[in-house]
């Protein structure tokens, strides 16, 4: 028995706890309810669920919703990220400037989540169609699994996640090879051993150093986990029965477990 357990540990499959994490403020709360309802019904998931909330939901009556109570959703609040005036000035012309709450996704890499062995982060609004267990079973130790944003033709590169301004882009290119593949942060499955004491702060400081991420959190998280702490791998696209995840359905005749935009 001990030998079997040891082999399981070596193979990366002996996980003792898992948690599905979502993030929302008041604007996205209805999408949170939709996704959790599908996660537990169609997705057949009945483990721990944690909702990261923004400042505007602290103490709000919305958190007494039956979906939260019935599924024993853990509510965790971290303060909304604050940025200096210089950062706000530099990012004002970015297309996602008005969605700064998205940077709160950095909190998914807070040491708080080391309470669990495995995290599956999914965006609120994700549509879930079937059992998510095949996705969870792809997990690997010391690895962040996510879907390439450039799939399936891979024409986009990490460089396309950043505004090509004169002040910051040249410095970014000199330090990192941006002609590489990168991943979406809409769905991420990872072993929490990749979370270190400095991870959250590193992401925040990287944002301040390069305030030119066109999609807010995604460019920064992708840069960090492909170059600085290179633990990203492409999550398996499918098994013999179904596709696992994609941003949208590329073939309406095929089955998918989850889709960002149906």
C-alpha positions in Angstrom: 0.0 0.0 0.0 2.8 2.4 0.9 4.6 1.6 -2.3 1.5 2.4 -4.3 1.0 5.7 -2.5 4.7 6.6 -3.2 4.2 5.8 -6.9 1.1 7.9 -7.0 3.0 10.8 -5.4 5.7 10.5 -8.0 3.3 10.4 -10.8 1.5 13.6 -9.6 -1.9 12.2 -9.1 -2.1 11.8 -5.3 -3.9 15.1 -4.7 -5.8 15.2 -1.4 -7.8 18.4 -1.9 -9.1 20.7 -4.7 -11.0 23.9 -5.0 -12.7 25.7 -7.9 -12.1 29.4 -7.6 -14.1 32.2 -9.2 -13.8 36.0 -9.1 -16.4 38.7 -9.3 -17.6 42.1 -8.3 -21.2 43.2 -8.1 -21.5 43.6 -11.9 -20.5 40.0 -12.5 -22.5 38.5 -9.7 -25.3 37.2 -11.9 -22.7 35.5 -14.1 -21.2 33.9 -11.0 -24.6 32.4 -10.1 -25.0 31.0 -13.6 -21.6 29.4 -13.7 -21.8 27.8 -10.2 -25.2 26.5 -10.9 -23.9 24.8 -14.1 -20.7 23.7 -12.3 -22.6 21.7 -9.7 -25.4 20.4 -11.9 -24.0 19.8 -15.4 -20.4 19.8 -14.2 -21.2 17.3 -11.4 -18.7 19.1 -9.1 -19.4 18.9 -5.4 -16.1 19.8 -3.8 -14.9 23.1 -2.4 -15.8 26.3 -4.2 -14.3 29.7 -3.4 -15.6 33.1 -4.6 -13.1 36.0 -4.5 -15.1 39.2 -4.1 -14.3 42.8 -4.7 -14.8 45.6 -2.3 -18.3 46.4 -3.5 -19.7 43.0 -2.4 -18.4 43.1 1.2 -21.4 42.7 3.5 -23.8 42.8 0.6 -27.1 41.0 0.9 -26.4 39.3 -2.5 -24.0 37.0 -0.6 -27.0 35.4 1.1 -28.1 33.9 -2.2 -29.3 30.3 -2.1 -26.7 29.2 -4.6 -24.0 30.2 -2.2 -25.7 28.7 0.8 -26.7 25.4 -0.9 -23.2 24.8 -2.3 -21.3 26.1 0.8 -19.4 28.5 -1.3 -16.4 30.0 0.6 -16.4 33.8 0.4 -12.9 35.3 0.4 -12.3 39.0 0.2 -9.0 40.6 -0.8 -9.0 44.4 -1.2 -9.3 45.7 -4.8 -5.8 46.4 -6.2 -4.8 50.1 -6.0 -2.6 51.7 -8.6 -0.5 54.9 -8.5 -1.5 57.9 -10.7 1.4 57.3 -13.0 0.1 53.8 -13.8 -3.4 55.1 -14.4 -2.0 57.7 -16.7 -0.1 55.2 -18.7 -2.9 52.8 -19.1 -5.7 55.2 -19.8 -5.6 54.6 -23.5 -5.7 50.8 -23.2 -8.9 49.1 -24.4 -9.4 47.5 -21.0 -8.7 50.5 -18.9 -12.3 50.5 -17.5 -11.9 46.9 -16.3 -9.2 47.3 -13.7 -11.0 44.9 -11.4 -9.7 42.1 -13.6 -6.3 42.6 -12.0 -7.8 41.1 -8.8 -7.2 37.8 -10.5 -3.7 38.0 -9.2 -5.2 37.1 -5.8 -5.7 33.6 -7.2 -2.0 33.2 -6.6 -2.2 34.3 -3.0 -0.7 32.0 -0.4 -4.2 31.7 1.1 -4.9 29.1 -1.6 -2.2 26.8 -0.4 -5.0 25.4 1.9 -5.7 23.2 -1.2 -3.4 21.0 -3.3 -5.1 21.9 -6.6 -6.9 25.0 -7.9 -9.2 25.2 -10.9 -9.8 28.9 -11.7 -12.7 29.7 -14.1 -14.1 33.0 -15.1 -17.6 33.9 -14.1 -19.9 33.5 -17.1 -18.2 30.3 -18.2 -20.7 27.9 -19.7 -20.4 24.3 -18.4 -21.9 21.4 -20.3 -20.7 18.2 -18.7 -18.7 16.6 -15.9 -15.5 18.6 -15.3 -13.7 15.6 -13.8 -11.7 14.8 -17.0 -10.3 18.4 -16.8 -9.3 18.0 -13.1 -7.6 14.7 -13.8 -5.1 16.3 -16.2 -3.4 18.1 -13.3 0.3 17.8 -12.9 2.6 18.7 -10.0 4.5 21.9 -10.3 2.5 22.9 -13.4 0.0 25.5 -14.5 -2.3 24.0 -17.2 -4.2 26.5 -19.4 -5.3 26.8 -23.0 -3.2 28.6 -25.6 -4.8 31.9 -26.6 -3.5 31.5 -30.1 -5.1 28.0 -30.7 -5.6 26.6 -33.3 -3.4 28.5 -35.8 -1.0 30.0 -33.3 -0.5 33.2 -35.3 -0.7 35.3 -32.1 2.3 35.6 -29.9 2.9 36.9 -26.4 4.0 40.2 -28.0 0.4 40.8 -29.1 -0.7 41.0 -25.4 1.2 44.3 -25.0 0.8 47.8 -26.4 3.8 48.6 -28.5 4.6 52.0 -27.0 8.1 53.6 -27.1 8.4 54.0 -23.3 7.9 50.4 -22.1 7.7 48.0 -25.0 11.4 48.2 -26.0 12.5 47.5 -22.5 10.1 44.5 -22.3 11.3 43.0 -25.6 15.0 43.4 -24.5 14.3 41.4 -21.3 11.9 38.7 -22.6 11.4 36.7 -25.7 7.9 37.7 -26.7 7.8 35.7 -29.9 6.4 32.7 -28.0 3.1 31.1 -27.3 1.1 32.1 -24.3 -2.2 31.2 -22.5 -5.6 32.5 -21.6 -6.3 33.2 -18.0 -10.0 32.4 -18.4 -9.5 28.9 -17.1 -6.3 27.7 -15.2 -5.7 24.4 -13.5 -2.6 24.3 -11.3 -0.8 22.7 -8.4 -0.6 25.2 -5.6 3.1 24.4 -5.1 3.7 27.0 -7.8 2.4 29.7 -5.3 5.3 31.2 -3.4 5.3 34.0 -0.8 6.4 36.5 -3.4 4.1 35.3 -6.3 1.2 37.8 -5.8 3.6 40.7 -5.2 5.7 39.8 -8.2 2.6 39.9 -10.5 1.6 43.3 -9.1 5.1 44.8 -9.5 5.4 43.4 -13.0 2.2 45.2 -13.8 3.6 48.5 -12.5 6.9 47.9 -14.4 5.1 47.2 -17.7 1.7 49.1 -17.7 1.0 48.1 -21.3 -0.9 44.8 -20.9 -3.7 45.0 -23.5 -5.9 42.6 -21.6 -5.0 43.6 -18.0 -4.2 40.5 -16.0 -3.8 38.1 -18.9 -0.6 39.5 -20.4 1.1 39.8 -17.0 0.1 36.3 -15.7 1.1 34.8 -19.1 4.5 36.6 -19.1 5.2 35.5 -15.5 4.4 31.9 -15.9 6.0 31.4 -19.3 9.2 33.3 -18.7 9.9 34.2 -15.1 8.5 31.1 -13.4 8.1 28.9 -16.5 5.5 26.3 -15.4 2.8 26.7 -18.0 1.9 23.8 -20.2 -1.0 23.4 -22.7 -3.9 21.7 -21.1 -5.0 18.7 -23.1 -7.4 19.8 -25.8 -9.7 16.8 -25.6 -10.1 13.1 -24.9 -11.7 10.5 -27.1 -15.2 11.7 -26.1 -15.2 15.5 -25.7 -13.2 18.7 -26.1 -12.2 20.1 -22.6 -12.3 23.9 -23.0 -12.2 26.5 -25.6 -13.0 30.2 -25.8 -15.9 29.4 -28.1 -17.3 26.4 -30.0 -15.3 26.0 -33.2 -17.4 23.0 -34.3 -21.0 23.0 -33.1 -21.3 19.3 -33.8 -18.6 18.5 -31.2 -19.0 18.1 -27.4 -17.3 20.5 -25.0 -17.0 20.4 -21.2 -16.8 24.2 -20.9 -16.8 27.3 -23.1 -16.0 30.9 -22.3 -18.5 32.3 -24.9 -21.1 29.8 -26.1 
